[in-house]
Amino acid sequence: MKKIFFMGFTAILLAGSACNIALSQNLNNSTNSDLPIGSENDSFSMQLNSIKKSDALRLNEVSSKAVRHFKQTYKNADSVKWSKLTDGKGGFGASFVSDGISTIVRYDLGGNYDCSFREYYEDNLPKQVRHQVKSVYYDFTIRFIKEVNMYDNTVYLITLEDKASWKHILVTEHKIVVLKEFSKTSKSSSGN
């Protein structure tokens, strides 16, 4: 049942982000202007903006259950910003950058872990996922990764580039799906 829900969640996530995955260097949201699209509407960026626009919460304003889970799971996180989420579902978000990886962790109002989003570059991509992608797209450079974790499942939204195009792909444990392709010459795009 969780896998079915996760795949549904992934489909919803992709509907909002298939056309809008882009490079971001860190939580300051610096973007690479060479990309064919912006990042303002993808799910990760909406989460990030929700947290950035909200006032930082003190730990005594956050569910103690969420704080305990966070401290046990992310022991080395520092400069953590806790925020109240204003995206309709409510809850709490914790954001931080560690070793070049931007991370957002969501908790519901009761302090239960909901999901996490991570942004990073190829050097932090797990080797088996990198191999899975490179074995199909060996002429492409992996430019950027957005990772979604929910219910012990992980989905990777990866931006690829070669001389003529950009590709946005979805990578799961057993599958690679092309979400969108952009030609560098014609400025047009196509999607599956």
CORZIGI-V388619 format. One record per backbone hydrogen bond with DSSP energy under -1.0 kcal/mol. NH is the residue of the N-H (numbers start at 1). CO is the residue of the C=O. If there is no record, write none. Layout:
NH&CO, NH&CO
This chain:
5&1, 6&2, 7&3, 8&4, 9&5, 10&6, 11&7, 12&8, 13&9, 14&10, 15&11, 16&12, 17&13, 18&14, 20&17, 25&30, 29&26, 35&32, 46&42, 47&43, 48&44, 49&45, 50&46, 51&47, 52&48, 53&49, 57&82, 61&58, 62&59, 67&63, 68&64, 69&65, 70&66, 71&67, 72&68, 73&69, 74&70, 77&74, 81&95, 83&93, 85&91, 92&107, 93&83, 94&105, 95&81, 96&103, 98&101, 101&98, 102&119, 103&96, 104&117, 105&94, 106&115, 107&92, 108&112, 111&108, 114&106, 116&149, 117&104, 118&147, 119&102, 120&145, 124&121, 125&122, 130&126, 131&127, 132&128, 133&129, 134&130, 135&131, 136&133, 137&133, 140&137, 141&161, 143&159, 144&159, 145&120, 146&157, 147&118, 148&155, 149&116, 150&153, 153&150, 155&148, 156&171, 157&146, 158&169, 159&144, 160&167, 161&141, 162&165, 166&182, 167&160, 168&180, 169&158, 170&177, 171&156, 172&175, 177&170, 179&168, 180&168, 181&190, 182&166, 183&188, 184&164, 187&183, 190&181
